[in-house]
Amino acid sequence: MASTASSDMEKLAKARAAVGADYVPGEDEEYMSERQLDYFRLLLLDWKKSIHDAAGQTLQSLQDGPIREPDLNDRASSETDWGIELRTRDRQRKLISKIDSALRRIDQGEYGYCEVTGDPIGLKRLIARPVATMTVEAQEAHERREKISRDD
């Protein structure tokens, strides 16, 4: 894990150097150019780092000791808050695998293209959801099929 973290940090530093501080991908440049890929790599690595940092803070809080609220209502409220926090961390843990998958697609030259149709996903969608794997249309069709199969 430590080697993965240091590798991610190296990639993050390289991507920052390649992209520049105020770069935002635009429609007027080649789709998924090297600079755009570096931009998305930076976005994904920053996101992953922030998730790891938040998880570390949660872990530290858990290690600081159990909940010691004297009032039962306060204790119940604190336990509910912890339950929500832990569910959030679990969702973020699952998100890390999607981030890692997106980083692999960048390295393999497949990032930015729909896994169903092969069409470009689009910069606006990728900026809003960097782990997207389908165009809006393909995603909507997928969700319709999923809803139909659930209703059966």
Protein Blocks (a to p, Z undefined) as FASTA:
>chain_A
ZZmmmmmmmmmmmmmmmnommlccdfkbcehifklmmmmmmmmmmmmmmmmmmmmmmmmm
mmnopcddfblklmmmmmmmmmmmmmmmmmmmmmmmmmmmmmmmmmnopgoiafklopaf
bjklmmmmmmbcbdfklmmmmmmmmmmmmmZZ
